[in-house]
Amino acid sequence: MENRTVYMDNSATTPVRKEVVEEMLPYLTENFGNPSSIYELGKISKHAVENARKRVADAIGAEENEIYFTSGGTESDNWTVKGVAFANKNRGKHIITSSIEHHAVLHACAWLEGQGFEVTYLPVDRYGMVSPEELKNAIRDDTILISIMLANNEIGTIQPVEEIGKISRENSIYFHTDAVQAIGHVPIDVKKMNVDLLSLSGHKFGGPKGCGALYIRKGTKIEAFLHGGAQERKRRAGTENVPSIVGLGKAIGLATGEMEETNKPLLEMRERLIKGLLQIPKTHLNGHPTERLANNVNVTFEYIEGESLLLLLNAKGIFASTGSACNSTSLEPSHVLTACGVPHEIVHGSLRLSLGRMNTLEDVDRVLEVLPEIVQKLRNMSPLTPQEYRAL
Ligand SMILES: *Cc1c(COP(=O)(O)O)cnc(C)c1O
């Protein structure tokens, strides 16, 4: 018990599943051909890439020729935001997104603002939810793209994407959703949801790092992202990352096929964690109580520094994340928690525990055994802690 490691940072990344590694291996060794080569060895690689494309398409209700392989979620988000903006600038220069998107969307939007585009960042409520009404009010004649994530990576809030898709469609505006965290946890059907572009990333669901995909609905006007060879229907040049694409295909098939079996224990663990953590005084749950990913727990402890908390957890073999983890070199608080209205005096005391297939109820109990002591220790050290929350 003492020396066990508890990995609860599955929203940051996941291990590549054994079945996935097995399918990838031949494409690192004997099946090393270039998919663009017309001889047999090349055709084997080409076939493997197309098989993976079909698996990705099937997982989200798309057609095979609407799937484009990329280097991950960041590229898919950047490609969407910049590619749609530049291809449609004759129609308008206005983009709508939310204030809690991943930085891959937010920073791409900020860059576009420097290029003469205008961006509206929709606020969210205290649970991190975007309001469809506010979205409607933000739409202008020159709006060309709406980008709202399916599920948030920090607080797990799941957005009303189907409703947002409907509004986008009614107004003939392209709709992109970052589904990186949602794959394997939320059922996705791009047709039903009226999604025109969707980002996903292999390493968030048991696939390899550095490989993702972008769904682009047939007929969508978007600039090519990389210019060069004719790969990916001339929209994303460069020799395909065949082994990783094979792994991505295998992983997404497993993740979506096993969604229900996976979510059930995750939900049980999530609820046990939340219940246990909220017993610590002056602790608040972040994100929506029910409309949230089965694997996400995010709380704020008052009078605590998240970074110190992580270090003490690390010393106990527990790996988790805080609202400032993405900016660990800066003291910037999480833009997501800030947008949800978490007061700045306490926003640094946040902790994200993101569960995965490997976690067990014993892991949950271990965390619940260790955390209250650590929180108390830190509170005892902080000059901000009121007397009543000091002594144990
Ligand atoms: C991880 C993540 C990304 C970035 O994906 P990478 O493949 O790591 O580049 C984008 N959006 C969300 C919501 C994520 O969680």
The ligand as a Gaussian input file, in Angstrom:
#p B3LYP/6-31G(d) Opt

LIG

0 1
 C       -4.964000      17.649000     -24.667000
 C       -5.948000      18.553000     -25.299000
 C       -5.658000      19.216000     -26.499000
 C       -4.307000      19.121000     -27.158000
 O       -4.089000      17.858000     -27.704000
 P       -2.581000      17.390000     -28.029000
 O       -2.770000      16.141000     -28.820000
 O       -1.920000      17.155000     -26.730000
 O       -1.954000      18.465000     -28.829000
 C       -6.629000      20.008000     -27.064000
 N       -7.840000      20.143000     -26.494000
 C       -8.162000      19.522000     -25.342000
 C       -9.523000      19.697000     -24.774000
 C       -7.228000      18.710000     -24.716000
 O       -7.547000      18.125000     -23.565000

